[in-house]
Amino acid sequence: MNPIIALLKEHNISDEKVNEVFQALTENPLMAMAVVQQLNIPAEKLQQLMALVMQNPGLIKEAVQELGLDYDKVEQAKAQLKQ
C-alpha cells in the first residue's frame, strides 16, 4: 500500500475521505490542503507525510493510480498553479 494512503488509514480516515483528498488534489491542489486539514491528523504526522512526499514526489502519482484516478489531471492542476 502506498505510504500516503497507509498514513491516512492509520488515522482511521475512511476510504471515502481518502478518495476525496486525492480527488481534490487532481482538481485543485490548494483545495486538497484544506481537505487534509479537516481530517484532524496530528501536526507531527502531517510533517512526516510532507517530508515523505518532498523526498519522493512519485508517491503522489502512485497513490493517485492506486485509487484509480487520472494522474494527468494532477499535472494539469500543477500547470494551472504556475500560471
TIVO-2410 file (N, C-alpha, C; in nm, 3 decimals):
# residues 83
REC num residu      c1      c2      c3 atome chaine
REC   1      M   0.085  -0.118   0.000     N      A
REC   1      M   0.000   0.000   0.000    CA      A
REC   1      M   0.089   0.124   0.000     C      A
REC   2      N   0.045   0.223  -0.072     N      A
REC   2      N   0.117   0.350  -0.080    CA      A
REC   2      N   0.130   0.410   0.060     C      A
REC   3      P   0.249   0.463   0.096     N      A
REC   3      P   0.269   0.517   0.232    CA      A
REC   3      P   0.177   0.634   0.266     C      A
REC   4      I   0.137   0.712   0.167     N      A
REC   4      I   0.046   0.824   0.193    CA      A
REC   4      I  -0.091   0.768   0.234     C      A
REC   5      I  -0.139   0.673   0.157     N      A
REC   5      I  -0.268   0.611   0.187    CA      A
REC   5      I  -0.260   0.537   0.320     C      A
REC   6      A  -0.148   0.470   0.345     N      A
REC   6      A  -0.130   0.396   0.471    CA      A
REC   6      A  -0.137   0.490   0.591     C      A
REC   7      L  -0.076   0.607   0.581     N      A
REC   7      L  -0.079   0.703   0.691    CA      A
REC   7      L  -0.222   0.751   0.716     C      A
REC   8      L  -0.294   0.777   0.609     N      A
REC   8      L  -0.433   0.819   0.626    CA      A
REC   8      L  -0.516   0.709   0.692     C      A
REC   9      K  -0.495   0.586   0.648     N      A
REC   9      K  -0.567   0.471   0.706    CA      A
REC   9      K  -0.531   0.452   0.853     C      A
REC  10      E  -0.404   0.476   0.885     N      A
REC  10      E  -0.355   0.463   1.023    CA      A
REC  10      E  -0.434   0.555   1.117     C      A
REC  11      H  -0.482   0.665   1.063     N      A
REC  11      H  -0.558   0.761   1.142    CA      A
REC  11      H  -0.709   0.745   1.122     C      A
REC  12      N  -0.747   0.626   1.081     N      A
REC  12      N  -0.888   0.590   1.065    CA      A
REC  12      N  -0.964   0.681   0.968     C      A
REC  13      I  -0.895   0.723   0.864     N      A
REC  13      I  -0.959   0.803   0.760    CA      A
REC  13      I  -1.030   0.704   0.666     C      A
REC  14      S  -1.156   0.728   0.642     N      A
REC  14      S  -1.235   0.637   0.559    CA      A
REC  14      S  -1.188   0.638   0.414     C      A
REC  15      D  -1.221   0.530   0.343     N      A
REC  15      D  -1.189   0.522   0.200    CA      A
REC  15      D  -1.249   0.641   0.126     C      A
REC  16      E  -1.369   0.678   0.167     N      A
REC  16      E  -1.437   0.791   0.102    CA      A
REC  16      E  -1.356   0.919   0.118     C      A
REC  17      K  -1.305   0.944   0.238     N      A
REC  17      K  -1.226   1.065   0.264    CA      A
REC  17      K  -1.092   1.058   0.191     C      A
REC  18      V  -1.029   0.941   0.187     N      A
REC  18      V  -0.903   0.925   0.115    CA      A
REC  18      V  -0.925   0.961  -0.032     C      A
REC  19      N  -1.032   0.907  -0.090     N      A
REC  19      N  -1.064   0.939  -0.228    CA      A
REC  19      N  -1.091   1.088  -0.245     C      A
REC  20      E  -1.158   1.148  -0.147     N      A
REC  20      E  -1.189   1.291  -0.154    CA      A
REC  20      E  -1.061   1.375  -0.156     C      A
REC  21      V  -0.964   1.336  -0.073     N      A
REC  21      V  -0.836   1.408  -0.069    CA      A
REC  21      V  -0.768   1.403  -0.206     C      A
REC  22      F  -0.760   1.283  -0.262     N      A
REC  22      F  -0.689   1.270  -0.389    CA      A
REC  22      F  -0.770   1.325  -0.506     C      A
REC  23      Q  -0.901   1.320  -0.497     N      A
REC  23      Q  -0.984   1.382  -0.600    CA      A
REC  23      Q  -0.962   1.533  -0.597     C      A
REC  24      A  -0.957   1.590  -0.476     N      A
REC  24      A  -0.930   1.734  -0.462    CA      A
REC  24      A  -0.792   1.766  -0.517     C      A
REC  25      L  -0.696   1.679  -0.491     N      A
REC  25      L  -0.561   1.700  -0.540    CA      A
REC  25      L  -0.557   1.702  -0.693     C      A
REC  26      T  -0.635   1.617  -0.755     N      A
REC  26      T  -0.634   1.613  -0.902    CA      A
REC  26      T  -0.706   1.734  -0.962     C      A
REC  27      E  -0.795   1.795  -0.885     N      A
REC  27      E  -0.871   1.908  -0.938    CA      A
REC  27      E  -0.813   2.042  -0.895     C      A
REC  28      N  -0.770   2.052  -0.771     N      A
REC  28      N  -0.720   2.178  -0.719    CA      A
REC  28      N  -0.632   2.150  -0.597     C      A
REC  29      P  -0.500   2.148  -0.617     N      A
REC  29      P  -0.409   2.113  -0.507    CA      A
REC  29      P  -0.426   2.201  -0.383     C      A
REC  30      L  -0.461   2.327  -0.401     N      A
REC  30      L  -0.481   2.413  -0.284    CA      A
REC  30      L  -0.602   2.367  -0.203     C      A
REC  31      M  -0.705   2.323  -0.271     N      A
REC  31      M  -0.823   2.272  -0.204    CA      A
REC  31      M  -0.790   2.143  -0.129     C      A
REC  32      A  -0.699   2.066  -0.182     N      A
REC  32      A  -0.661   1.940  -0.117    CA      A
REC  32      A  -0.602   1.966   0.022     C      A
REC  33      M  -0.524   2.072   0.036     N      A
REC  33      M  -0.468   2.105   0.167    CA      A
REC  33      M  -0.579   2.134   0.267     C      A
REC  34      A  -0.682   2.205   0.224     N      A
REC  34      A  -0.794   2.234   0.314    CA      A
REC  34      A  -0.864   2.106   0.357     C      A
REC  35      V  -0.880   2.013   0.263     N      A
REC  35      V  -0.943   1.884   0.294    CA      A
REC  35      V  -0.857   1.807   0.394     C      A
REC  36      V  -0.726   1.805   0.373     N      A
REC  36      V  -0.634   1.734   0.463    CA      A
REC  36      V  -0.641   1.794   0.603     C      A
REC  37      Q  -0.647   1.925   0.613     N      A
REC  37      Q  -0.652   1.989   0.745    CA      A
REC  37      Q  -0.779   1.952   0.820     C      A
REC  38      Q  -0.887   1.925   0.750     N      A
REC  38      Q  -1.013   1.887   0.814    CA      A
REC  38      Q  -1.010   1.745   0.870     C      A
REC  39      L  -0.909   1.668   0.835     N      A
REC  39      L  -0.902   1.528   0.878    CA      A
REC  39      L  -0.853   1.513   1.021     C      A
REC  40      N  -0.805   1.622   1.080     N      A
REC  40      N  -0.758   1.622   1.220    CA      A
REC  40      N  -0.643   1.524   1.245     C      A
REC  41      I  -0.553   1.517   1.151     N      A
REC  41      I  -0.432   1.436   1.170    CA      A
REC  41      I  -0.334   1.521   1.249     C      A
REC  42      P  -0.268   1.464   1.351     N      A
REC  42      P  -0.173   1.543   1.432    CA      A
REC  42      P  -0.066   1.610   1.344     C      A
REC  43      A  -0.029   1.731   1.383     N      A
REC  43      A   0.066   1.810   1.305    CA      A
REC  43      A   0.198   1.737   1.278     C      A
REC  44      E   0.246   1.662   1.377     N      A
REC  44      E   0.374   1.592   1.357    CA      A
REC  44      E   0.361   1.484   1.249     C      A
REC  45      K   0.245   1.421   1.241     N      A
REC  45      K   0.224   1.320   1.136    CA      A
REC  45      K   0.214   1.386   0.999     C      A
REC  46      L   0.149   1.503   0.994     N      A
REC  46      L   0.141   1.575   0.867    CA      A
REC  46      L   0.280   1.619   0.821     C      A
REC  47      Q   0.363   1.660   0.915     N      A
REC  47      Q   0.500   1.698   0.882    CA      A
REC  47      Q   0.577   1.579   0.827     C      A
REC  48      Q   0.559   1.463   0.889     N      A
REC  48      Q   0.624   1.341   0.839    CA      A
REC  48      Q   0.577   1.310   0.698     C      A
REC  49      L   0.447   1.325   0.676     N      A
REC  49      L   0.390   1.299   0.544    CA      A
REC  49      L   0.447   1.395   0.440     C      A
REC  50      M   0.454   1.522   0.475     N      A
REC  50      M   0.507   1.622   0.381    CA      A
REC  50      M   0.654   1.593   0.350     C      A
REC  51      A   0.732   1.555   0.452     N      A
REC  51      A   0.872   1.522   0.430    CA      A
REC  51      A   0.884   1.402   0.337     C      A
REC  52      L   0.799   1.304   0.356     N      A
REC  52      L   0.799   1.184   0.272    CA      A
REC  52      L   0.770   1.221   0.127     C      A
REC  53      V   0.670   1.306   0.107     N      A
REC  53      V   0.633   1.348  -0.029    CA      A
REC  53      V   0.744   1.432  -0.091     C      A
REC  54      M   0.807   1.518  -0.010     N      A
REC  54      M   0.916   1.602  -0.063    CA      A
REC  54      M   1.034   1.515  -0.107     C      A
REC  55      Q   1.062   1.410  -0.032     N      A
REC  55      Q   1.173   1.321  -0.066    CA      A
REC  55      Q   1.140   1.233  -0.185     C      A
REC  56      N   1.013   1.201  -0.202     N      A
REC  56      N   0.973   1.110  -0.309    CA      A
REC  56      N   0.839   1.156  -0.368     C      A
REC  57      P   0.842   1.259  -0.454     N      A
REC  57      P   0.718   1.311  -0.512    CA      A
REC  57      P   0.639   1.208  -0.593     C      A
REC  58      G   0.705   1.104  -0.637     N      A
REC  58      G   0.638   1.000  -0.714    CA      A
REC  58      G   0.532   0.927  -0.634     C      A
REC  59      L   0.536   0.940  -0.501     N      A
REC  59      L   0.436   0.874  -0.416    CA      A
REC  59      L   0.296   0.926  -0.445     C      A
REC  60      I   0.285   1.053  -0.481     N      A
REC  60      I   0.153   1.109  -0.513    CA      A
REC  60      I   0.099   1.040  -0.637     C      A
REC  61      K   0.184   1.026  -0.738     N      A
REC  61      K   0.140   0.959  -0.862    CA      A
REC  61      K   0.098   0.816  -0.832     C      A
REC  62      E   0.178   0.745  -0.751     N      A
REC  62      E   0.145   0.607  -0.716    CA      A
REC  62      E   0.010   0.598  -0.644     C      A
REC  63      A  -0.013   0.691  -0.550     N      A
REC  63      A  -0.138   0.689  -0.474    CA      A
REC  63      A  -0.257   0.717  -0.565     C      A
REC  64      V  -0.241   0.816  -0.653     N      A
REC  64      V  -0.349   0.851  -0.745    CA      A
REC  64      V  -0.383   0.731  -0.834     C      A
REC  65      Q  -0.279   0.664  -0.883     N      A
REC  65      Q  -0.302   0.547  -0.968    CA      A
REC  65      Q  -0.362   0.432  -0.888     C      A
REC  66      E  -0.316   0.413  -0.764     N      A
REC  66      E  -0.369   0.306  -0.679    CA      A
REC  66      E  -0.519   0.326  -0.654     C      A
REC  67      L  -0.562   0.451  -0.647     N      A
REC  67      L  -0.702   0.481  -0.624    CA      A
REC  67      L  -0.784   0.486  -0.753     C      A
REC  68      G  -0.716   0.466  -0.866     N      A
REC  68      G  -0.786   0.463  -0.994    CA      A
REC  68      G  -0.824   0.600  -1.047     C      A
REC  69      L  -0.752   0.703  -1.003     N      A
REC  69      L  -0.780   0.838  -1.051    CA      A
REC  69      L  -0.686   0.872  -1.167     C      A
REC  70      D  -0.711   0.984  -1.232     N      A
REC  70      D  -0.636   1.025  -1.351    CA      A
REC  70      D  -0.521   1.117  -1.311     C      A
REC  71      Y  -0.397   1.067  -1.319     N      A
REC  71      Y  -0.281   1.148  -1.280    CA      A
REC  71      Y  -0.260   1.266  -1.374     C      A
REC  72      D  -0.303   1.257  -1.498     N      A
REC  72      D  -0.289   1.370  -1.590    CA      A
REC  72      D  -0.359   1.494  -1.536     C      A
REC  73      K  -0.466   1.474  -1.462     N      A
REC  73      K  -0.537   1.588  -1.402    CA      A
REC  73      K  -0.450   1.656  -1.297     C      A
REC  74      V  -0.368   1.580  -1.226     N      A
REC  74      V  -0.275   1.638  -1.128    CA      A
REC  74      V  -0.177   1.729  -1.202     C      A
REC  75      E  -0.124   1.679  -1.312     N      A
REC  75      E  -0.029   1.759  -1.390    CA      A
REC  75      E  -0.096   1.885  -1.444     C      A
REC  76      Q  -0.219   1.874  -1.488     N      A
REC  76      Q  -0.292   1.991  -1.538    CA      A
REC  76      Q  -0.314   2.093  -1.426     C      A
REC  77      A  -0.347   2.046  -1.308     N      A
REC  77      A  -0.368   2.136  -1.194    CA      A
REC  77      A  -0.238   2.205  -1.157     C      A
REC  78      K  -0.126   2.133  -1.160     N      A
REC  78      K   0.003   2.194  -1.130    CA      A
REC  78      K   0.036   2.302  -1.233     C      A
REC  79      A   0.008   2.277  -1.357     N      A
REC  79      A   0.035   2.374  -1.463    CA      A
REC  79      A  -0.049   2.500  -1.442     C      A
REC  80      Q  -0.173   2.483  -1.401     N      A
REC  80      Q  -0.260   2.598  -1.375    CA      A
REC  80      Q  -0.209   2.682  -1.259     C      A
REC  81      L  -0.152   2.617  -1.158     N      A
REC  81      L  -0.097   2.690  -1.043    CA      A
REC  81      L   0.023   2.774  -1.083     C      A
REC  82      K   0.098   2.728  -1.180     N      A
REC  82      K   0.218   2.800  -1.223    CA      A
REC  82      K   0.185   2.924  -1.306     C      A
REC  83      Q   0.062   2.931  -1.357     N      A
REC  83      Q   0.023   3.044  -1.442    CA      A
REC  83      Q  -0.008   3.166  -1.362     C      A
***
